[in-house]
């Protein structure tokens, strides 16, 4: 049984998959398995993965018959895992050789921590350095409500690609098929224990046109990325995200006083996003109007037929 399981969900990742796998296989910490779940890719993803699996017995490749959506595919690789620690890996990112070793060392030495992650640098499609991600969060606080508050202030959720205790991840609800699911998962974990940040840029996050982050300007497309082609689209995404934060607090095994402080943070999250919450309502109203018009046209068309 490997100490670390690396889950790599992928869909049409031929452009960067080879680089991502090479960076994982170059880790100085070698006691790991790589679990690849192919979300019914239509490019050379299967060919690349099968070649790597033939070359290295630590790699296991499975392919879905149809696109499951990002959330189910991310959950699938975790369900396949067996290591004491787990790490998600994206097909287009690059990990420094010391990434896993540094995180495992911190988790071994700090039993109260549930997640360890390094600092992040942003690279472009060609792999050129763009900038250093400078957001630092108080997720190392011994107080759970301070950790939760930090994760509701706004960030890019790069911590989700760190190394996580398998038992902690198993104890929280799986990744949801909705906008901001990664933020909610991190909040649930933070209510269980501390995060440790490695003070080195051992993680390179690639920014390119096909990246999932580029879909955030179109919430409908972003919803389908999470839920899959068969999803029903995105309805009130920010209202749903706030509700999920509140549910995370309600389900957490923490004291009454700590829960009260966390609920105050949720209230602050709603206040800071009034503009987005209003847009949700306008978008939902337009969807209802469009649906009603479609139903009316369909009904009138049927009545006109013999």
C-alpha positions as CSV (number, residue, x, y, z in Angstrom):
1,X,0.0,0.0,0.0
2,X,1.6,3.3,-1.0
3,X,1.8,6.2,1.5
4,X,0.5,8.7,-1.1
5,X,-2.2,8.3,-3.7
6,X,-2.2,10.9,-6.5
7,X,-5.6,11.3,-8.2
8,X,-5.5,12.8,-11.7
9,X,-8.9,13.4,-13.3
10,X,-8.6,14.4,-16.9
11,X,-10.7,15.3,-20.0
12,X,-9.0,16.0,-23.3
13,X,-5.7,16.8,-21.7
14,X,-3.3,15.8,-24.5
15,X,-1.7,19.3,-24.7
16,X,-0.2,19.2,-21.2
17,X,-0.7,15.7,-19.8
18,X,2.8,14.5,-20.6
19,X,4.4,17.4,-18.8
20,X,2.2,16.9,-15.7
21,X,2.9,13.1,-15.5
22,X,6.6,13.7,-15.9
23,X,6.6,16.2,-13.1
24,X,4.8,13.7,-10.8
25,X,7.1,10.8,-11.7
26,X,10.1,13.0,-11.0
27,X,9.1,13.5,-7.3
28,X,11.9,12.8,-4.8
29,X,9.3,11.0,-2.7
30,X,8.6,7.8,-4.6
31,X,6.2,5.8,-2.4
32,X,3.0,6.8,-4.3
33,X,0.5,5.6,-6.8
34,X,-1.0,7.6,-9.7
35,X,-4.7,7.0,-10.4
36,X,-5.9,8.5,-13.7
37,X,-9.6,8.7,-14.5
38,X,-10.3,9.7,-18.1
39,X,-13.6,11.4,-18.5
40,X,-14.3,10.0,-22.0
41,X,-11.7,12.1,-23.7
42,X,-11.9,12.3,-27.5
43,X,-8.2,13.3,-28.1
44,X,-4.9,11.4,-27.5
45,X,-5.4,11.3,-23.7
46,X,-6.0,7.6,-23.6
47,X,-3.0,6.8,-25.7
48,X,-0.7,8.9,-23.5
49,X,-2.0,7.5,-20.2
50,X,-1.8,3.9,-21.4
51,X,1.8,4.4,-22.5
52,X,2.8,5.8,-19.1
53,X,0.9,2.9,-17.3
54,X,2.9,0.4,-19.4
55,X,6.1,2.0,-18.4
56,X,5.4,2.5,-14.6
57,X,3.5,0.0,-12.5
58,X,2.6,2.8,-10.0
59,X,0.2,4.2,-12.6
60,X,-3.4,2.9,-12.9
61,X,-5.6,4.2,-15.8
62,X,-9.4,3.9,-16.1
63,X,-11.7,5.4,-18.6
64,X,-15.4,6.4,-18.2
65,X,-17.8,5.4,-20.9
66,X,-19.2,8.9,-20.9
67,X,-18.4,12.3,-19.5
68,X,-19.3,12.2,-15.8
69,X,-18.6,15.9,-15.1
70,X,-15.6,17.2,-13.2
71,X,-17.0,16.7,-9.7
72,X,-17.8,13.0,-10.2
73,X,-14.4,12.4,-11.9
74,X,-12.5,14.1,-9.0
75,X,-14.4,12.0,-6.5
76,X,-13.8,8.9,-8.5
77,X,-10.0,9.1,-8.3
78,X,-10.3,9.5,-4.5
79,X,-12.6,6.5,-4.2
80,X,-9.9,4.5,-6.1
81,X,-7.1,5.5,-3.7
82,X,-5.6,3.5,-0.9
83,X,-2.7,5.7,0.5
84,X,-2.6,7.3,4.0
85,X,-2.3,10.7,2.1
86,X,-4.1,11.8,-1.0
87,X,-3.3,14.5,-3.6
88,X,-5.4,15.7,-6.5
89,X,-3.3,16.6,-9.6
90,X,-4.5,18.6,-12.6
91,X,-3.5,17.4,-16.1
92,X,-2.1,20.9,-17.0
93,X,-0.1,21.8,-13.9
94,X,3.5,21.2,-13.0
95,X,4.8,20.0,-9.6
96,X,8.3,20.7,-8.3
97,X,10.3,17.5,-7.4
98,X,10.1,18.4,-3.7
99,X,6.3,19.0,-3.7
100,X,5.2,15.7,-2.2
101,X,8.2,15.1,0.1
102,X,7.8,18.6,1.7
103,X,4.1,18.1,2.3
104,X,4.4,14.6,3.7
105,X,7.2,15.7,6.0
106,X,5.0,18.4,7.5
107,X,2.0,16.1,7.9
108,X,4.1,13.5,9.6
109,X,5.4,16.0,12.1
110,X,2.1,17.8,12.7
111,X,-0.6,15.4,13.5
112,X,-3.2,18.2,14.1
113,X,-2.8,19.3,10.4
114,X,-5.1,17.8,7.8
115,X,-3.6,19.4,4.7
116,X,-0.2,20.7,3.5
117,X,0.4,22.7,0.4
118,X,3.3,24.7,-1.1
119,X,3.2,28.3,-2.5
120,X,1.9,28.7,-6.1
121,X,3.4,30.3,-9.1
122,X,1.3,31.0,-12.2
123,X,2.7,30.0,-15.6
124,X,1.3,30.6,-19.1
125,X,0.4,28.1,-21.8
126,X,4.0,27.8,-22.9
127,X,5.3,27.3,-19.4
128,X,6.7,30.8,-18.9
129,X,6.6,32.3,-15.4
130,X,3.8,34.9,-15.1
131,X,3.5,35.8,-11.4
132,X,3.6,34.5,-7.9
133,X,0.2,33.9,-6.2
134,X,0.5,36.1,-3.2
135,X,-2.7,35.4,-1.3
136,X,-1.9,34.0,2.1
137,X,-4.6,32.6,4.4
138,X,-4.7,32.1,8.2
139,X,-5.5,28.4,7.7
140,X,-2.7,27.4,10.2
141,X,-4.6,29.0,13.1
142,X,-5.4,26.6,16.0
143,X,-9.0,28.1,16.1
144,X,-11.3,26.5,13.6
145,X,-13.5,29.6,13.2
146,X,-10.4,31.6,12.2
147,X,-9.5,29.0,9.6
148,X,-13.1,29.0,8.3
149,X,-13.2,32.8,8.2
150,X,-10.0,32.9,6.1
151,X,-11.5,30.5,3.5
152,X,-14.6,32.6,3.1
153,X,-12.7,35.8,2.3
154,X,-12.0,35.0,-1.4
155,X,-9.1,33.0,-2.9
156,X,-8.3,30.7,-5.8
157,X,-8.6,27.3,-3.9
158,X,-5.1,26.2,-5.0
159,X,-4.8,24.5,-1.6
160,X,-7.1,21.7,-2.9
161,X,-4.1,20.4,-4.9
162,X,-2.0,19.9,-1.7
163,X,-1.5,16.7,0.2
164,X,-4.5,15.7,2.4
165,X,-4.9,13.1,5.1
166,X,-7.0,10.4,3.5
167,X,-9.0,9.9,6.8
168,X,-9.9,13.6,6.9
169,X,-11.0,13.7,3.3
170,X,-13.0,10.5,3.8
171,X,-14.8,12.1,6.8
172,X,-16.2,15.1,4.9
173,X,-18.8,15.1,2.2
174,X,-17.5,14.4,-1.3
175,X,-16.9,17.3,-3.8
176,X,-20.2,18.7,-4.9
177,X,-21.3,19.2,-8.5
178,X,-21.8,22.9,-8.2
179,X,-20.0,26.3,-8.5
180,X,-17.4,26.7,-5.8
181,X,-17.4,23.1,-4.7
182,X,-13.6,23.2,-4.1
183,X,-14.0,26.2,-1.8
184,X,-16.7,24.4,0.2
185,X,-14.5,21.2,0.5
186,X,-11.6,23.3,1.8
187,X,-13.9,24.9,4.4
188,X,-15.1,21.5,5.6
189,X,-11.5,20.3,6.0
190,X,-10.5,23.6,7.8
191,X,-13.2,22.9,10.3
192,X,-11.5,19.6,11.1
193,X,-7.9,20.7,11.4
194,X,-5.0,23.1,10.4
195,X,-3.5,23.6,7.0
196,X,0.3,24.0,6.6
197,X,1.7,26.2,3.9
198,X,5.2,25.2,2.6
199,X,7.1,28.6,2.1
200,X,8.4,27.6,-1.4
201,X,6.8,27.8,-4.9
202,X,6.7,24.1,-5.5
203,X,3.4,24.3,-7.5
204,X,3.0,25.8,-10.9
205,X,-0.6,26.5,-11.9
206,X,-1.0,26.9,-15.7
207,X,-3.3,29.6,-17.0
208,X,-4.5,29.0,-20.5
209,X,-7.7,29.4,-22.6
210,X,-9.0,25.9,-22.0
211,X,-8.4,25.9,-18.2
212,X,-11.5,25.4,-16.0
213,X,-10.8,28.8,-14.4
214,X,-11.4,30.5,-17.7
215,X,-15.0,29.3,-17.7
216,X,-15.9,31.4,-14.6
217,X,-17.0,34.3,-16.8
218,X,-19.8,32.0,-18.2
219,X,-21.5,30.4,-15.2
220,X,-23.6,28.2,-17.4
221,X,-20.5,26.6,-19.0
222,X,-18.8,26.4,-15.6
223,X,-21.9,24.6,-14.2
224,X,-21.7,22.0,-17.0
225,X,-18.0,21.5,-16.4
226,X,-18.8,20.6,-12.8
227,X,-21.9,18.5,-13.4
228,X,-21.2,17.1,-16.9
229,X,-23.1,17.6,-20.2
230,X,-26.3,16.1,-18.8
231,X,-26.4,18.7,-16.0
232,X,-29.4,21.0,-15.7
233,X,-27.4,24.2,-15.8
234,X,-26.5,26.6,-13.0
235,X,-29.3,28.0,-10.9
236,X,-28.5,30.6,-8.2
237,X,-24.8,29.7,-8.0
238,X,-23.8,32.2,-5.3
239,X,-26.9,31.5,-3.2
240,X,-26.1,27.8,-3.4
241,X,-22.4,28.4,-2.4
242,X,-23.4,30.4,0.7
243,X,-25.9,27.7,1.7
244,X,-23.1,25.1,1.3
245,X,-20.8,27.1,3.6
246,X,-23.7,27.2,6.2
247,X,-24.3,23.5,5.9
248,X,-20.5,22.8,6.4
249,X,-20.8,24.7,9.7
250,X,-24.0,22.9,10.8
251,X,-22.4,19.5,10.2
252,X,-19.0,20.3,11.8
253,X,-18.1,18.6,15.1
254,X,-17.2,21.9,16.8
255,X,-18.5,23.7,19.9
256,X,-21.5,26.0,19.9
257,X,-19.4,29.2,20.3
258,X,-17.2,28.2,17.4
259,X,-20.3,27.5,15.2
260,X,-21.7,30.9,16.1
261,X,-18.5,32.6,15.0
262,X,-18.5,30.6,11.8
263,X,-22.1,31.6,11.0
264,X,-21.0,35.3,11.4
265,X,-18.4,34.6,8.7
266,X,-21.1,33.2,6.5
267,X,-23.2,36.3,7.0
268,X,-20.2,38.4,6.1
269,X,-19.7,36.4,2.9
270,X,-23.3,37.1,1.9
271,X,-22.9,40.8,2.6
272,X,-19.8,41.1,0.5
273,X,-21.5,39.4,-2.5
274,X,-24.8,41.2,-2.7
275,X,-24.0,42.3,-6.3
276,X,-23.5,38.6,-7.3
277,X,-26.5,37.4,-5.4
278,X,-28.7,40.0,-7.1
279,X,-27.3,38.9,-10.5
280,X,-28.3,35.3,-9.5
281,X,-31.9,36.4,-9.1
282,X,-32.0,38.3,-12.3
283,X,-30.5,35.4,-14.2
284,X,-33.0,32.9,-12.6
285,X,-35.9,35.2,-13.6
286,X,-34.7,35.3,-17.2
287,X,-34.4,31.5,-17.2
288,X,-38.0,31.2,-15.9
289,X,-39.3,33.6,-18.6
290,X,-37.4,31.8,-21.3
291,X,-38.7,28.4,-20.1
292,X,-42.3,29.6,-19.9
293,X,-42.0,31.0,-23.5
294,X,-40.6,27.7,-24.7
295,X,-43.5,25.8,-23.1
296,X,-46.0,28.1,-24.5
297,X,-44.6,27.8,-28.1
298,X,-44.5,24.0,-27.8
299,X,-48.1,23.9,-26.6
300,X,-49.3,26.2,-29.4
301,X,-47.4,24.2,-32.0
302,X,-49.0,20.9,-30.8
303,X,-52.5,22.5,-30.9
304,X,-51.9,23.6,-34.5
305,X,-51.1,20.0,-35.6
306,X,-54.0,17.8,-36.9
